[in-house]
Amino acid sequence: MRSTKIVTSFIKDKDRLLLLKRSEKVKTMKGLWAGVSGIIEKNEEPLSRAKIEIFEELGISEDKIKLIKAAQEMRVVSPQYENHEWEIFPFLFEVKKDPEIKLNWENSEYAWISKDEISSYKTVPSLEKVLFNLL
């Protein structure tokens, strides 16, 4: 089975969590809600990739976030590709003060939600499971 390593980060502001709606311009999971995600390059550290993705996708720099928790990596079978799995490295960050969100092309919308609201969103596979491993 082929495997792709990715990071998925959740951003927390007080009791709210940030969800992103993947745009129609991305290769996979178009129109589904997700955390901040990205493919880990070669021997890159997952935490470094997570911080890079947060800056690229949200415009939030490293000095404006604080790592709260990193969960055990998880494997999720891909519903899109045969014989493929995603190896997910989950992170939970807290933002300092009310952040200004500047979405790039990868996402079309964002929403601040309570953890209980995630089940009412059409998300990428196993997103709720990833989130609850961090809470």
trRosetta pair geometry for C-beta under 8 A, 3 or more apart (Angstrom, degrees):
i j d omega theta_ij theta_ji phi_ij phi_ji
1 83 5.3 -145 -120 -175 67 70
1 84 6.7 172 -174 -91 84 19
1 85 5.6 40 150 -4 126 107
2 81 7.6 -60 68 130 121 131
2 83 6.2 73 12 125 89 85
2 84 4.8 -23 71 -108 98 77
2 85 7.4 168 87 24 51 64
3 75 7.5 -52 -128 -130 117 106
3 84 7.4 162 -84 -160 31 60
3 85 5.1 -19 -108 69 78 90
3 86 7.6 136 -157 -115 68 12
3 87 5.1 43 178 -26 114 113
4 39 6.3 -55 175 -126 109 104
4 84 7.1 16 -5 -175 101 105
4 85 7.7 -174 25 93 68 45
4 86 5.7 -32 68 -115 90 61
4 87 6.8 -172 84 21 35 81
5 39 7.0 95 82 -161 61 65
5 40 4.1 -46 111 43 109 121
5 46 7.5 -106 165 -90 115 102
5 87 4.6 -33 -101 74 65 110
5 89 7.0 29 -175 -16 92 109
6 37 5.6 19 167 -172 123 100
6 38 6.4 172 -153 88 85 27
6 39 5.4 -51 -99 -98 82 46
6 40 6.3 -161 -99 -11 24 84
6 86 5.7 -28 21 -166 120 104
6 87 7.1 141 20 72 65 56
6 88 5.7 -22 72 -107 89 63
6 89 7.1 -164 98 23 40 80
7 36 7.9 -14 114 107 97 79
7 37 6.4 177 87 -142 57 53
7 38 5.7 -3 49 55 95 77
7 40 6.2 101 -28 -63 89 95
7 46 5.2 148 -86 -166 108 86
7 49 4.9 164 -10 101 138 109
7 50 4.3 -136 171 -77 150 81
7 53 6.2 -175 78 10 121 147
7 88 7.6 106 -129 -161 19 62
7 89 4.9 -40 -105 71 68 99
7 90 7.8 149 -162 -89 60 23
7 91 6.5 1 -171 4 105 114
8 34 7.0 -104 -137 178 109 98
8 35 4.5 94 179 63 87 124
8 36 7.2 142 -158 71 46 47
8 37 4.8 -9 -100 -95 72 94
8 88 5.3 -9 6 -161 116 111
8 89 7.3 154 22 71 66 47
8 90 5.4 -23 71 -105 93 69
8 91 7.4 171 89 27 45 71
8 127 7.6 -144 -177 -124 150 78
8 130 5.6 -1 91 167 143 154
9 35 5.5 -173 73 151 35 120
9 36 4.4 -26 62 62 96 102
9 37 7.5 -179 18 -73 67 46
9 50 4.7 114 -58 -159 129 106
9 53 6.7 153 17 83 123 120
9 54 6.0 -53 83 -67 153 105
9 90 7.5 147 -90 -162 40 49
9 91 4.3 -20 -109 71 86 102
9 92 7.3 167 -159 -85 68 23
9 93 5.9 17 -178 0 117 110
10 17 5.4 -22 -176 -156 115 111
10 18 7.0 159 -167 52 63 74
10 35 4.8 -76 -74 -125 65 128
10 36 7.6 175 -78 17 23 85
10 90 7.7 12 -4 -170 97 93
10 91 7.3 -171 26 95 64 55
10 92 5.1 -14 64 -113 101 71
10 93 7.2 176 86 29 50 68
10 131 6.0 86 -63 -117 151 88
10 134 6.2 162 30 82 130 160
11 17 7.0 133 74 -158 51 58
11 18 4.1 0 64 27 105 125
11 35 7.8 150 -3 -157 71 90
11 36 6.7 59 -28 -12 104 123
11 54 7.1 125 -74 -132 117 114
11 58 7.2 80 -41 -84 159 171
11 60 7.4 100 -121 41 146 164
11 65 7.2 -80 -125 -119 97 120
11 93 5.5 -23 -111 74 62 98
11 94 7.7 121 -166 -117 58 20
11 95 5.8 35 -176 -36 106 108
11 99 7.7 -60 169 30 140 153
12 16 7.1 149 -157 81 56 48
12 17 5.7 -28 -99 -98 69 69
12 18 7.8 -133 -69 1 26 83
12 68 6.7 -2 31 -7 136 152
12 92 6.2 28 -18 -178 120 96
12 93 6.8 -180 21 91 80 43
12 94 4.8 -41 73 -102 99 69
12 95 7.2 -174 77 6 45 75
13 16 5.1 -18 66 65 85 101
13 18 7.2 65 -2 -43 104 99
13 94 7.3 132 -87 -160 39 68
13 95 5.1 -22 -86 48 92 110
13 98 7.0 71 -162 -113 141 53
13 99 6.9 -131 -85 10 133 98
13 112 6.7 -49 50 -134 119 126
15 114 6.3 -2 141 -118 99 87
16 112 4.1 17 171 177 136 104
16 113 6.5 126 -156 57 81 21
16 114 6.6 -65 -109 -78 58 51
17 112 7.1 149 68 -156 30 58
17 113 5.7 -37 63 67 84 76
17 114 7.4 87 15 -149 92 13
17 115 6.1 80 -7 -78 134 67
17 118 7.5 -13 75 -68 139 110
17 131 7.3 54 -170 -143 165 128
18 35 7.8 91 90 -136 79 66
18 36 7.8 25 98 -35 117 99
18 58 7.8 44 146 -107 158 140
18 101 7.5 168 -139 -98 137 138
18 110 6.0 -11 -167 -173 96 116
18 111 7.5 150 -152 78 51 40
18 112 6.0 -30 -93 -98 62 66
19 33 4.8 13 169 -176 120 116
19 34 7.1 132 -162 60 76 21
19 35 7.2 -66 -120 -85 56 48
19 110 6.7 158 82 -157 49 63
19 111 5.1 -14 59 60 99 89
19 112 8.0 172 18 -90 75 18
19 113 5.7 12 -4 9 118 122
19 118 7.2 159 -75 -115 136 82
19 121 6.2 -58 169 -144 165 177
19 123 7.7 -88 -150 -102 126 107
20 33 6.8 148 76 -154 36 63
20 34 5.6 -38 68 68 89 73
20 35 7.0 72 21 -166 101 13
20 36 6.5 84 -3 -77 141 59
20 57 6.9 -12 -116 162 166 129
20 103 7.4 151 -138 -119 110 113
20 106 7.9 25 154 111 138 93
20 107 4.1 -55 -180 -130 113 148
20 109 7.4 156 -159 85 50 51
20 110 5.2 -24 -102 -102 64 84
21 31 6.8 -11 -179 -155 97 37
21 32 7.4 -177 -148 98 62 19
21 33 5.4 -38 -93 -93 65 69
21 34 7.9 124 -109 19 20 74
21 107 6.0 116 68 -164 49 86
21 108 5.2 -57 95 59 104 85
21 109 4.1 21 30 53 126 93
21 110 7.1 -144 8 -74 79 36
21 111 7.7 61 -31 -6 99 100
22 26 5.3 -72 -178 36 105 144
22 28 8.0 -53 174 97 157 56
22 29 5.2 71 44 110 168 91
22 30 5.8 -130 112 -126 109 28
22 31 6.3 -47 74 7 85 18
22 32 5.5 10 27 56 117 66
22 33 7.5 -160 -3 -90 80 18
22 34 5.7 43 -45 10 105 121
22 106 6.8 -49 -139 162 70 73
22 107 6.0 -62 -104 -105 33 68
22 108 7.5 26 118 7 18 90
22 124 7.4 74 -19 -59 136 110
23 26 5.7 115 63 -11 77 93
23 30 7.1 -44 109 -139 34 79
23 105 6.2 -98 44 165 162 56
23 106 5.9 179 18 164 111 20
23 107 5.6 -167 -30 -120 91 9
23 108 4.3 123 -98 -43 81 94
24 30 5.3 57 -118 -159 48 122
24 31 6.8 34 -78 -52 73 88
24 108 7.3 38 -4 -50 76 138
25 105 5.3 -52 77 163 153 104
25 106 7.2 -108 79 -102 104 34
26 29 7.0 -27 104 64 129 75
26 30 6.1 176 64 -87 87 73
26 106 5.5 62 -73 -146 116 72
28 80 6.0 -167 -141 42 104 172
29 32 4.6 -76 178 41 90 125
29 34 6.7 65 136 -51 144 135
29 80 7.5 -105 -57 -41 68 143
29 124 4.8 3 -146 -105 145 104
31 122 7.7 -6 131 98 87 124
32 122 5.8 -103 -127 123 73 84
32 123 5.8 86 175 -167 99 23
32 124 4.9 118 122 -63 135 63
33 111 7.7 -36 -131 33 129 116
33 121 4.3 -32 36 160 155 128
33 122 6.3 120 8 74 97 52
33 123 4.6 -59 73 -99 88 71
33 124 7.3 -129 81 -10 43 73
33 127 7.2 -155 101 81 81 175
34 37 5.5 -51 152 -7 133 125
34 123 6.4 128 -78 -159 52 84
34 124 4.6 33 -91 -4 104 123
34 127 6.1 -138 -122 -103 57 135
35 90 8.0 80 49 -136 163 83
35 127 6.8 166 -16 -148 90 105
35 130 7.2 -116 -2 108 134 134
35 131 7.5 163 -57 -77 125 92
36 50 7.4 97 100 -160 111 71
36 53 5.1 144 154 127 103 110
36 54 5.3 64 144 -89 165 65
36 57 5.3 172 -138 66 99 144
36 58 6.5 -57 -99 -24 133 117
37 53 6.7 -111 110 -176 10 153
37 124 7.7 -7 -24 22 159 167
38 49 5.9 -150 89 167 115 103
38 50 7.8 176 42 -97 107 37
38 52 7.2 -96 73 89 163 97
38 53 3.9 -156 -6 -92 133 129
38 56 7.6 77 -78 56 147 136
38 57 7.8 -152 -53 -32 113 125
39 49 7.9 -101 102 -168 31 141
40 44 5.2 -160 -172 71 81 108
40 46 5.8 -45 -99 -97 135 69
40 49 5.0 -113 -109 -33 73 170
40 89 7.1 58 -52 14 136 132
41 44 4.6 66 63 -15 76 135
41 49 7.0 165 14 -99 80 121
44 48 6.0 -122 -180 75 92 118
44 49 5.2 88 133 -55 129 110
45 48 4.3 82 70 6 98 109
45 49 7.0 -172 89 -8 51 84
46 49 5.6 -58 -148 38 34 111
46 50 6.3 40 154 -26 68 103
46 70 7.9 117 101 -150 122 127
46 73 7.9 -149 -74 -87 166 109
46 89 3.8 -72 -155 127 148 165
46 91 7.7 172 140 -43 103 118
47 50 5.5 -48 -148 29 33 116
47 51 6.7 30 155 -16 64 103
47 67 7.2 -9 -145 -96 115 147
47 70 6.8 -53 -84 -93 103 141
47 91 6.9 123 -114 -91 69 142
48 51 6.0 -58 -154 36 31 108
48 52 6.5 32 150 -19 65 107
49 52 5.5 -55 -148 37 34 114
49 53 6.2 34 155 -20 67 106
50 53 5.9 -57 -149 36 28 110
50 54 6.5 31 153 -21 63 105
50 89 7.4 -112 -57 105 115 108
50 91 4.7 41 -146 22 159 154
50 93 7.7 163 148 -39 120 125
51 54 5.7 -50 -147 32 33 114
51 55 6.7 30 154 -15 63 104
51 62 5.1 28 -167 -97 125 102
51 65 7.4 -172 -122 67 86 136
52 55 6.0 -61 -156 38 31 108
52 56 6.1 24 153 -15 68 111
53 56 5.6 -56 -138 42 32 109
53 57 5.6 9 170 -1 70 116
54 57 6.6 -62 -129 48 19 95
54 58 5.5 -33 -175 34 59 119
54 60 5.4 -59 155 69 99 101
54 62 7.9 113 77 -83 124 58
54 65 6.4 -8 145 -28 160 163
54 93 6.9 -2 -98 34 155 162
55 58 7.1 -71 -111 57 12 77
55 59 6.8 39 -165 -122 50 17
55 60 6.4 -116 -95 69 50 48
55 61 5.8 49 -109 -102 107 47
55 62 7.1 -34 -59 -39 119 72
56 104 5.9 -42 157 -4 69 153
56 106 7.8 53 127 5 102 136
57 103 6.8 -13 175 -141 65 59
57 104 5.5 -100 -121 27 41 105
57 106 5.6 -61 -115 59 100 129
57 107 6.1 67 -166 1 105 121
58 99 7.4 21 158 142 121 138
58 101 5.4 -61 -156 -140 88 76
58 102 6.6 98 169 52 37 59
58 103 6.9 -11 -107 -90 47 50
59 100 7.0 -51 99 101 123 86
59 101 6.9 130 46 -164 104 32
59 102 3.3 32 -5 48 152 111
59 103 7.9 -77 -6 -37 106 19
59 104 7.8 145 -45 -44 86 87
60 64 5.1 -118 -172 82 88 128
60 65 6.0 83 139 -44 119 112
60 95 6.5 -72 -154 -117 147 116
60 99 5.3 -5 -102 -159 121 140
60 101 7.5 -25 -45 -105 106 58
61 64 5.3 90 63 6 70 105
61 65 7.9 -166 98 2 38 93
62 65 6.3 -76 -150 44 35 98
64 95 6.1 4 147 -152 89 82
64 96 5.4 -131 -161 43 57 97
64 97 7.7 -74 -153 47 96 93
64 99 6.3 108 155 -107 132 109
65 93 4.4 3 -175 176 118 131
65 94 6.9 148 -158 74 65 40
65 95 5.7 -39 -100 -100 72 59
65 96 7.2 -140 -77 -3 24 85
66 93 6.5 145 69 -161 37 76
66 94 5.0 -21 60 59 95 92
66 96 6.8 83 -17 -49 104 96
67 70 6.8 -6 -175 -43 121 92
67 91 6.6 -63 -134 -166 95 111
67 92 7.6 99 -163 80 57 55
67 93 5.8 -46 -98 -102 45 78
68 92 4.5 -57 65 106 109 99
68 93 6.3 165 2 -115 89 19
68 94 5.2 85 -51 -23 117 99
68 134 7.8 83 90 175 107 103
69 91 7.3 169 91 -154 52 48
69 92 4.6 18 51 43 88 114
69 134 5.3 152 89 -158 122 79
70 89 7.4 -13 -164 174 102 88
70 90 7.1 147 -160 91 52 60
70 91 5.3 -17 -105 -104 73 77
70 92 7.8 -152 -70 22 34 71
71 74 7.5 5 115 -30 115 106
71 90 4.3 -5 46 74 111 115
71 91 7.7 -150 14 -74 76 31
71 92 7.8 67 -24 -13 97 99
71 130 7.5 167 61 -166 147 63
71 133 4.2 92 -159 131 157 107
71 134 5.0 -100 -36 -78 124 71
72 133 7.0 -100 43 179 80 132
73 87 6.0 12 174 175 122 87
73 88 6.4 160 -160 81 69 47
73 89 5.2 -31 -103 -92 92 67
73 90 7.7 161 -111 7 40 76
74 87 7.7 165 82 -158 39 45
74 88 4.7 -18 62 61 89 103
74 90 6.7 29 6 -19 113 114
74 126 7.2 -158 132 147 138 142
74 129 7.3 161 -167 121 162 110
74 130 6.3 -142 38 -100 150 82
74 133 6.9 180 -53 -5 133 169
75 85 5.2 14 -173 164 96 135
75 86 7.2 157 -154 79 48 50
75 87 5.6 -18 -100 -104 76 65
75 88 7.4 178 -85 16 23 80
76 85 6.4 157 78 -164 37 83
76 86 4.8 -13 61 57 94 100
76 88 6.1 29 2 -13 111 122
76 125 5.6 156 168 112 132 112
76 126 4.5 -138 -115 24 136 150
77 84 7.6 113 -162 87 60 51
77 85 5.2 -50 -102 -103 46 88
77 125 8.0 -82 74 142 58 156
78 81 4.6 7 109 44 138 87
78 84 4.3 -23 34 96 133 99
78 85 6.0 -159 -13 -103 85 27
78 86 5.8 107 -70 -27 92 90
78 125 7.5 169 -127 35 39 149
79 125 5.7 149 -7 -59 113 142
80 84 7.7 -46 76 71 75 132
81 84 3.8 5 100 30 115 145
86 125 7.9 145 25 72 134 113
88 126 7.8 -164 2 99 157 126
88 130 6.0 -69 135 -110 150 126
90 130 4.9 179 -95 -172 134 94
90 131 7.9 -155 -155 -76 136 30
90 133 6.0 99 65 83 159 118
90 134 5.5 -127 143 -59 123 114
91 134 7.4 75 156 -116 11 136
92 134 4.1 142 -43 174 122 129
92 135 7.5 135 -90 -68 156 58
95 98 7.9 57 116 -135 125 15
95 99 4.5 -70 -178 -34 150 124
96 99 7.9 88 61 -67 48 92
101 110 5.6 -92 156 48 158 159
103 106 7.7 -133 -178 59 87 69
103 107 4.9 -107 -154 80 118 99
103 108 7.3 130 148 -113 153 9
103 109 7.8 -37 -72 -79 167 7
103 110 6.3 -170 -69 -27 122 113
104 107 7.1 73 60 29 59 81
107 110 6.6 53 142 -64 135 86
111 121 7.7 -175 59 -93 142 137
113 117 4.1 -125 -174 74 115 130
113 118 6.4 136 113 -67 142 63
113 121 7.4 -99 -59 -32 168 133
114 117 5.0 100 56 -6 73 105
115 118 6.3 -25 -169 -12 44 114
115 131 6.8 175 -141 150 95 129
115 132 7.9 111 -175 -87 120 74
115 135 6.1 70 -128 -95 153 161
116 119 7.5 -43 175 16 48 103
117 120 5.5 -55 -171 32 66 113
117 121 7.2 59 139 -21 81 102
118 121 5.9 -61 -162 30 44 110
118 123 6.8 9 180 -43 90 146
118 127 7.0 -143 -179 113 122 106
118 128 5.3 150 120 -102 127 90
118 131 6.2 -151 -99 42 172 164
119 128 6.3 46 -80 -100 73 145
123 127 3.9 -97 153 33 137 142
123 128 6.7 137 55 -34 153 81
124 127 5.2 100 62 -52 77 114
126 129 4.5 -48 -167 41 81 120
126 130 5.9 89 132 -28 87 93
127 130 5.6 -53 -150 34 34 113
127 131 6.3 34 153 -19 67 105
128 131 5.7 -53 -149 36 32 112
128 132 6.3 23 157 -13 66 108
129 132 6.1 -58 -142 40 28 104
129 133 6.6 33 155 -24 61 104
130 133 6.0 -58 -158 29 29 113
130 134 7.1 18 149 -13 61 108
131 134 5.9 -70 -162 36 36 108
131 135 6.4 22 152 -17 73 112
132 135 5.6 -54 -135 37 42 109
